[in-house]
Amino acid sequence: MIRYVGKGQAEGRVSAPTSKSVAHRLLIAAAMCEGQRSVIDGITPCEDVLATIECLRVLGVKIVYDGSRAAIEGIDFKKAKPSSVLKCRESGSTLRFLIPIALLSGEEMILSGSEKLISRPQGVYEEIASDEGFLFKKDIGKITVKGRLRSGEYRVRGDVSSQFITGLIFALSALDGDSKILLTTKIESRSYVELTISALSEFGVKVEWEGDSALQIKGGQKHTARELRVEGDWSGTAFIEALNFLGGSVTVDGLNENSLQGDRVYREHFASLDGGFCEINIEDCPDLGPILFTIAALKHGGRFTGTKRLKIKESDRARAMMEELSKFGASLLIEENSVTVLKRELHQPRERICGHNDHRIVMSLAVILTRFGGEIEGCEAVSKSYPDFFEDIKELGITTYEI
């Protein structure tokens, strides 16, 4: 899909999209409430969350979903028998959260996804499978697993992806014995682990930190059904509030100011970039990378550290942004774990902008196009997390339409 985004300043009021990170976690926690019915409201029908809903259904969870509200009847995943392949689409959260859950029953399960998704690192689980004698086979577009996860002690790297830690927390919380996750490196994106702990606590399950490098999960805890609403998404809202730093006047409703979402720091980072060249560590908020690079290019430049994991997202995000922002005259220097955006005079792009099949790249480039106007291809990628993005900026007065 190709869209034109016109030059203009955004004004008005919109509601924040709801958080897909929170929705994944509440859906899975609700699905673990065996024989009980939970209701989760405010679930945005983005592609990633729909993938989790579909996979849970394949595992035997009954879910009635109307596009916003989901009624979930939980099961015992230790007895789960998949009715078909678990189709994770392009959702890294779905895949990595469900692999350990798929290892609870001892049944062979196949998890499929895009070639890009399956090629992303899974070494943490591969090591556990090797140590425990489980089947873990990667093929093009699918992963096959078989084994029966046991309670106990698991040593896990914390600097690859917090998604592995979340997946293990969910699975180990379903077992009768006590378990411990020992982090062998400094943890990155700890806020996402905190979201997982918070989600399980809503359903009566306690997971506790022991210092900064160990998590204790008591066995035999009962998951208790709840009725909850998904909170607003700080990650998605960053692209809307970025318009305020281009002369706009936008108010976003529906955000929890006390949220555990790590990406809530974007306001602080935007303000720093607005004030002058600065250095920002995005180790704990890598998803903000593309929009922070955009604001830096539009303002005074900046240096960003903790960027190495941008290579293994939906695209190589640093290189994608370097390529696309250069069409505006920007200059980015990429090193192994840092990106420097140099101050340059920007101009209207002389060619069409590419979204690299990455929702956060598309939304970041749409923001800069409101300064200059232009065309961007691959806009359908926003359906992964924020399907109403273009409708929302249109509501705020930005001219945008499909070509």
Salt bridges, closest charged atoms under 4 A:
ASP41 OD2 - ARG69 NH1 3.72
ASP41 OD2 - ARG229 NH1 3.41
GLU47 OE1 - ARG89 NH1 2.59
ASP48 OD2 - LYS20 NZ 3.00
ASP48 OD1 - LYS384 NZ 2.84
GLU54 OE1 - ARG89 NH2 3.10
ASP76 OD1 - LYS78 NZ 3.16
GLU107 OE2 - LYS81 NZ 2.75
GLU132 OE1 - ARG150 NH2 2.45
ASP159 OD2 - ARG157 NH2 2.71
ASP178 OD2 - LYS218 NZ 3.71
GLU188 OE1 - ARG309 NE 2.77
GLU194 OE2 - ARG190 NE 3.04
GLU202 OE1 - ARG226 NH1 2.98
GLU210 OE1 - LYS180 NZ 3.05
ASP212 OD1 - ARG190 NH1 3.55
GLU241 OE1 - ARG267 NE 2.87
ASP253 OD2 - ARG13 NE 2.88
GLU257 OE2 - ARG267 NH1 3.47
ASP274 OD1 - LYS299 NZ 2.97
GLU279 OE1 - ARG303 NH1 3.26
GLU283 OE1 - LYS186 NZ 3.10
ASP287 OD1 - LYS313 NZ 3.48
ASP287 OD1 - ARG317 NH1 3.05
ASP287 OD2 - ARG360 NH2 3.64
GLU314 OE1 - ARG317 NH2 2.73
GLU314 OE2 - HIS359 NE2 3.22
GLU314 OE2 - LYS384 NZ 3.41
GLU324 OE1 - LYS327 NZ 2.80
GLU324 OE2 - HIS356 NE2 2.75
ASP358 OD2 - ARG317 NE 2.82
GLU375 OE1 - ARG352 NH2 2.85
